[in-house]
Amino acid sequence: MTDAPPATATRKALVVRGGWDGHQPVEATELFIPFLEANGFEVRVDESPAVYADAAVLAEIDLIVQSNTMSTIEADEFAGLRAAVENGTGLAGWHGGIADSYRNTSDYLHLIGGQFASHPGKHADERTGDQSDNYVPHTIEMTAAAAEHPITAGITDFTLVTEQYWVLHDDYNDVLATTTQAAREWDPWHRSVTSPAIWTRRWGAGRIFVSTPGHRVEVLEDPNVRTIIERGLLWASR
């Protein structure tokens, strides 16, 4: 008995990664490249958004997977990215790699539909000075729309212990899951706040998919998170 041959590449994916190393942009994207290849994508990897300025490259791309946190983007690079999405290229990503990529470019925030604002963490007395200071137990709650959507069908509410993103957003997003930040006794806000955790967005002929869960590889390997992201990549693609 022999292994089945890999799927013939019929689409092209561009992985753009970089920025803050704490989000493991290389390790995280490497987790999904075999999945893309197995689903018929030829995958190209770039370590900066400079490729977005190359219209000839982007014209052939069916899906952009971005994992680039707290970085910057030049005007011609963003213009190329937006034009590609408007023309039908899908754009997908997780956590800060898509929702906290280019803080200084307001048009990017408009395109994505949600911007990381904070990840309120543990009480000051519990903090040790590492990333786990911001790891809190919380629930990802499916919306009514999630039951029928190909990204989330069959997935029910689930809990994580990781960063819980408080997101600034607009109502053009099609929200598939939310998460609610409680008002704890030491917090300065006075009532609970609900943010989108998984959403899609249509832009021109293109589709955008965002998952805020995905801080590091161990979160991406959670069965629910990984399934949602894998489905999201396929859904977003041209």
Rosetta blueprint (number, residue, H / E / L):
1 M L
2 T L
3 D L
4 A L
5 P L
6 P L
7 A L
8 T L
9 A L
10 T L
11 R E
12 K E
13 A E
14 L E
15 V E
16 V E
17 R E
18 G E
19 G E
20 W L
21 D H
22 G H
23 H H
24 Q L
25 P H
26 V H
27 E H
28 A H
29 T H
30 E H
31 L H
32 F H
33 I H
34 P H
35 F H
36 L H
37 E H
38 A H
39 N L
40 G L
41 F E
42 E E
43 V E
44 R E
45 V E
46 D E
47 E L
48 S L
49 P H
50 A H
51 V H
52 Y H
53 A H
54 D L
55 A H
56 A H
57 V H
58 L H
59 A L
60 E L
61 I L
62 D L
63 L E
64 I E
65 V E
66 Q E
67 S E
68 N E
69 T E
70 M L
71 S L
72 T L
73 I L
74 E L
75 A H
76 D H
77 E H
78 F H
79 A H
80 G H
81 L H
82 R H
83 A H
84 A H
85 V H
86 E H
87 N L
88 G L
89 T L
90 G E
91 L E
92 A E
93 G E
94 W E
95 H L
96 G H
97 G H
98 I H
99 A H
100 D L
101 S L
102 Y L
103 R L
104 N L
105 T L
106 S H
107 D H
108 Y H
109 L H
110 H H
111 L H
112 I H
113 G L
114 G E
115 Q E
116 F E
117 A E
118 S E
119 H L
120 P L
121 G L
122 K L
123 H L
124 A H
125 D H
126 E H
127 R L
128 T L
129 G L
130 D L
131 Q H
132 S H
133 D H
134 N H
135 Y L
136 V E
137 P E
138 H E
139 T E
140 I E
141 E E
142 M E
143 T L
144 A H
145 A H
146 A H
147 A H
148 E H
149 H L
150 P L
151 I L
152 T L
153 A L
154 G L
155 I L
156 T L
157 D L
158 F E
159 T E
160 L E
161 V E
162 T E
163 E L
164 Q L
165 Y L
166 W E
167 V E
168 L E
169 H E
170 D L
171 D L
172 Y L
173 N L
174 D E
175 V E
176 L E
177 A E
178 T E
179 T E
180 T E
181 Q E
182 A L
183 A L
184 R L
185 E L
186 W L
187 D L
188 P L
189 W L
190 H L
191 R L
192 S L
193 V E
194 T E
195 S E
196 P E
197 A E
198 I E
199 W E
200 T E
201 R E
202 R E
203 W E
204 G L
205 A L
206 G E
207 R E
208 I E
209 F E
210 V E
211 S E
212 T L
213 P L
214 G L
215 H L
216 R L
217 V H
218 E H
219 V H
220 L H
221 E L
222 D L
223 P H
224 N H
225 V H
226 R H
227 T H
228 I H
229 I H
230 E H
231 R H
232 G H
233 L H
234 L H
235 W H
236 A H
237 S L
238 R L
